[in-house]
Amino acid sequence: MNYKAVNIPIKNVSLKGRLRIAEKQKGLVIFSHGSGSSHLSSRNNYVADFLLKEGFSSLLFDLLTETEDSVYKNRFNIHLLAERLVAATQWLYKQKEMQNVPIGFFGASTGAASALMATPALNTKIKAIVSRGGRPDLAALVLDEINIPTLLIVGGNDGVVIDLNKKAYDELSGIKKIEIVEGASHLFSEPGKLEIVAKLTCDWFNNYLK
């Protein structure tokens, strides 16, 4: 396995990231973080490390520069975040270690919306999506275009977000599933809950990231 710091050039900015490359990689998972988070997110890095042990490479990167992130409304600019995700995915195609590797998205919070929004723009490149405590409702305009396997993971104590995910679920047109993790809050910070998220995520990608 190999950890690699990367800088992703997108138009007039450079975005920091970390690429994990698994031995005999089954696939690649690109993470789209929630508002105010970055490629240093402890929760997403936990999931990425779990996936690495199971043979999945991953890219965690900052969707915004530090300057952009200081403008609060940018964190909720789903179109901008999706545009960055599309560009980063296209950049990744060109890296020699990642050619012909099946790609999936893992989105957290608002990052789930940007992952869903980016998917139609990438045609058939994205094979599966996982959302953790996501806001898929913020991608309402494209939900009926999402026909790839999509897993929505929600904390059992995250009442409003559960309802938003259920409404979004009804709009998705492909293979889909909602997993409600009982006793978990929005951030899955309770003991053992993030491990459940990681296992559910790994199972989903093992089934559909081919």
C-alpha positions as CSV (number, residue, x, y, z in Angstrom):
1,M,0.0,0.0,0.0
2,N,1.1,3.5,-0.7
3,Y,0.2,7.0,0.7
4,K,0.8,9.9,-1.5
5,A,0.2,13.6,-1.0
6,V,-1.2,15.3,-4.1
7,N,-2.0,18.7,-5.4
8,I,-4.9,18.8,-7.9
9,P,-4.8,21.6,-10.4
10,I,-8.3,22.9,-11.2
11,K,-8.6,26.0,-13.3
12,N,-6.9,28.8,-11.3
13,V,-6.6,26.9,-8.0
14,S,-4.6,23.9,-6.6
15,L,-6.4,21.6,-4.1
16,K,-4.6,19.5,-1.5
17,G,-5.3,15.8,-1.1
18,R,-4.1,12.4,-0.1
19,L,-4.2,9.4,-2.3
20,R,-4.1,5.9,-0.8
21,I,-3.2,3.2,-3.3
22,A,-4.0,-0.4,-2.3
23,E,-2.1,-3.4,-3.5
24,K,-4.1,-5.3,-6.1
25,Q,-6.7,-2.6,-5.9
26,K,-10.4,-3.6,-6.4
27,G,-11.5,-0.1,-7.0
28,L,-11.0,3.6,-6.1
29,V,-13.3,5.6,-3.8
30,I,-13.3,9.4,-4.0
31,F,-14.4,11.2,-0.9
32,S,-16.5,14.4,-1.0
33,H,-16.5,16.0,2.4
34,G,-19.2,17.9,4.2
35,S,-19.2,21.6,5.0
36,G,-16.2,22.9,6.9
37,S,-14.3,19.6,6.5
38,S,-11.2,18.8,4.6
39,H,-8.9,15.9,3.4
40,L,-7.7,15.7,7.1
41,S,-11.2,14.8,8.3
42,S,-10.7,12.1,11.0
43,R,-14.0,10.4,10.2
44,N,-13.4,10.1,6.5
45,N,-9.8,9.0,7.0
46,Y,-11.0,6.3,9.3
47,V,-13.3,5.0,6.6
48,A,-10.6,5.3,4.0
49,D,-8.1,3.3,6.1
50,F,-10.8,0.6,6.6
51,L,-11.4,0.5,2.8
52,L,-7.6,0.3,2.2
53,K,-7.3,-2.8,4.3
54,E,-10.1,-4.3,2.1
55,G,-8.3,-3.5,-1.2
56,F,-9.8,-0.2,-2.1
57,S,-7.7,2.8,-3.0
58,S,-9.1,6.3,-2.2
59,L,-8.7,10.0,-2.8
60,L,-9.5,12.5,-0.1
61,F,-9.1,16.1,-1.2
62,D,-10.1,19.6,-0.3
63,L,-13.0,20.8,-2.4
64,L,-12.3,24.4,-1.4
65,T,-9.1,26.3,-0.9
66,E,-8.5,27.8,2.6
67,T,-9.5,31.2,1.3
68,E,-12.7,29.9,-0.3
69,D,-13.6,27.9,2.8
70,S,-13.4,31.1,4.9
71,V,-16.5,32.3,2.9
72,Y,-19.2,30.4,4.7
73,K,-21.7,30.3,1.8
74,N,-19.1,28.5,-0.4
75,R,-19.5,25.4,1.9
76,F,-23.1,25.1,0.7
77,N,-22.5,25.9,-3.0
78,I,-23.3,22.4,-4.2
79,H,-22.8,23.3,-7.9
80,L,-19.3,24.6,-7.1
81,L,-18.4,21.5,-5.0
82,A,-19.8,19.2,-7.7
83,E,-17.8,21.0,-10.4
84,R,-14.6,20.5,-8.3
85,L,-15.4,16.8,-7.8
86,V,-15.9,16.3,-11.5
87,A,-12.6,18.0,-12.3
88,A,-10.7,16.0,-9.6
89,T,-12.2,12.8,-10.9
90,Q,-11.1,13.6,-14.4
91,W,-7.6,14.5,-13.1
92,L,-7.5,11.1,-11.4
93,Y,-8.3,9.3,-14.7
94,K,-5.0,10.5,-16.1
95,Q,-2.8,9.2,-13.2
96,K,-1.2,6.0,-14.4
97,E,-1.9,4.1,-11.2
98,M,-5.6,4.7,-11.6
99,Q,-6.4,4.0,-15.3
100,N,-9.1,1.4,-15.8
101,V,-9.9,1.2,-12.1
102,P,-13.6,1.3,-11.2
103,I,-14.6,4.5,-9.3
104,G,-17.1,5.1,-6.5
105,F,-18.1,8.2,-4.5
106,F,-18.3,8.5,-0.7
107,G,-20.1,11.7,0.4
108,A,-20.6,13.0,3.9
109,S,-23.2,15.7,4.8
110,T,-23.3,18.3,2.0
111,G,-20.6,16.3,0.3
112,A,-23.2,13.6,-0.5
113,A,-25.2,16.2,-2.5
114,S,-22.1,17.2,-4.5
115,A,-21.3,13.5,-5.2
116,L,-24.8,12.9,-6.5
117,M,-24.8,16.2,-8.5
118,A,-21.4,15.3,-10.1
119,T,-22.4,11.7,-11.1
120,P,-24.5,12.5,-14.3
121,A,-21.7,14.8,-15.6
122,L,-19.3,11.8,-15.5
123,N,-21.5,9.6,-17.6
124,T,-20.8,5.9,-16.7
125,K,-17.5,6.5,-14.9
126,I,-19.0,6.3,-11.4
127,K,-20.1,2.8,-10.5
128,A,-21.5,3.2,-6.9
129,I,-22.2,5.8,-4.3
130,V,-22.3,5.8,-0.5
131,S,-23.7,8.7,1.6
132,R,-22.9,9.1,5.3
133,G,-25.2,11.4,7.2
134,G,-25.8,13.0,3.9
135,R,-28.0,15.7,2.4
136,P,-29.1,14.1,-0.8
137,D,-32.1,16.4,-0.9
138,L,-29.7,19.2,-1.9
139,A,-29.2,17.4,-5.2
140,A,-32.9,17.1,-5.9
141,L,-32.5,18.3,-9.5
142,V,-30.6,15.2,-10.5
143,L,-31.8,12.4,-8.2
144,D,-34.0,10.8,-10.9
145,E,-30.9,10.6,-13.1
146,I,-29.0,8.5,-10.6
147,N,-29.3,4.9,-11.7
148,I,-26.2,3.4,-10.1
149,P,-26.2,1.6,-6.8
150,T,-26.6,4.1,-4.0
151,L,-26.5,3.5,-0.2
152,L,-27.8,6.1,2.2
153,I,-26.5,5.7,5.8
154,V,-28.2,7.8,8.4
155,G,-27.9,7.9,12.2
156,G,-30.9,6.7,14.1
157,N,-30.9,9.9,16.2
158,D,-30.7,12.2,13.2
159,G,-34.4,12.8,12.9
160,V,-34.7,15.5,10.3
161,V,-32.0,14.1,8.2
162,I,-33.7,10.7,8.2
163,D,-36.8,12.2,6.7
164,L,-34.8,14.1,4.1
165,N,-33.0,10.9,3.1
166,K,-36.2,9.0,2.8
167,K,-37.7,11.6,0.5
168,A,-34.5,11.5,-1.7
169,Y,-34.5,7.7,-1.7
170,D,-37.9,7.7,-3.4
171,E,-36.5,9.8,-6.2
172,L,-33.5,7.6,-7.0
173,S,-34.0,5.3,-9.9
174,G,-31.3,2.6,-9.6
175,I,-30.4,0.0,-7.0
176,K,-30.7,1.7,-3.6
177,K,-30.8,1.1,0.1
178,I,-31.2,3.1,3.3
179,E,-29.3,1.9,6.4
180,I,-30.3,3.5,9.7
181,V,-27.6,3.1,12.4
182,E,-29.5,3.0,15.7
183,G,-28.1,5.1,18.5
184,A,-26.0,7.2,16.2
185,S,-26.1,11.0,15.8
186,H,-25.3,13.0,12.7
187,L,-21.5,12.6,13.1
188,F,-21.6,8.9,14.2
189,S,-19.3,9.9,17.0
190,E,-20.7,7.3,19.5
191,P,-18.5,4.3,20.3
192,G,-18.6,1.7,17.5
193,K,-20.9,3.6,15.2
194,L,-18.3,4.8,12.7
195,E,-17.0,1.2,12.4
196,I,-20.5,0.2,11.4
197,V,-20.5,2.9,8.7
198,A,-17.1,1.6,7.5
199,K,-18.3,-2.0,7.3
200,L,-21.6,-1.0,5.5
201,T,-19.6,1.1,3.1
202,C,-17.1,-1.7,2.4
203,D,-19.8,-4.2,1.8
204,W,-21.5,-1.9,-0.7
205,F,-18.4,-1.3,-2.7
206,N,-17.5,-5.0,-2.6
207,N,-20.9,-5.7,-4.1
208,Y,-21.1,-2.9,-6.7
209,L,-17.7,-1.3,-7.4
210,K,-16.7,-3.6,-10.2
